[in-house]
Amino acid sequence: ALQVGLGIKPDPQRAIEWYQRAADAGSVRAKFKLGLLYLRGVFKASEIKDPGQALLWFGRAAASADSESEYYLARIMDSGIGLASRQPEISERYWRLAAYAGYSNAQIELAERLRDGRVLVKPEDSPREAVTLLQRAMAQGSPQAALDLARIYQTGQLGQKQDILVAMKLAYHAIDLSVQASPLTEDGD
């Protein structure tokens, strides 16, 4: 719907209409895309930017257990975008839902929050939980997770024994994962 460069003049309003039709027909991906379009604005411009609509569409997609939508809901709730105030309790719930659904960005973010003590209810095994989340994200190919694990082993954080050799291996693995990532993604940047 938002194809540029195919000889078709971009029409943001028409794109929204088509995504709306697909979302109304039950497409979870269309609901997610509508959330992104309203959050960022069409073509990342200021036109048609509406955080309230973004929240609505991400919420509808998250109701279908879409982990990417749960991740964005967590970000919105945590920052308070379009809300009267930040909602850290709800944010934490969505970080966990997205992380345990397997979304690597959420796994990394939740692990960082556990390390920094920024979660409201910190389970007793949070150090182990943070390491496990980072290991899962790294297994999915996340260079950031490998780098975070390298830092943990370098400094001996989260109950992990300080091990410079393991830290170096993880750092080199982060480089390998970054080289393998698509240059169009954040991990490949």
Secondary structure, DSSP 4 states (H G I P E B T S, - for coil): ----SSS----HHHHHHHHHHHHHTT-HHHHHHHHHHHHH-GGGSSTT--HHHHHHHHHHHHTTT-HHHHHHHHHHHHHTTTSSS--HHHHHHHHHHHHHTT-HHHHHHHHHHHHHT-SSS--TTHHHHHHHHHHHHHHTT-HHHHHHHHHHHHHT-TTPPP-HHHHHHHHHHHHHHHHHS-TTSSTT-
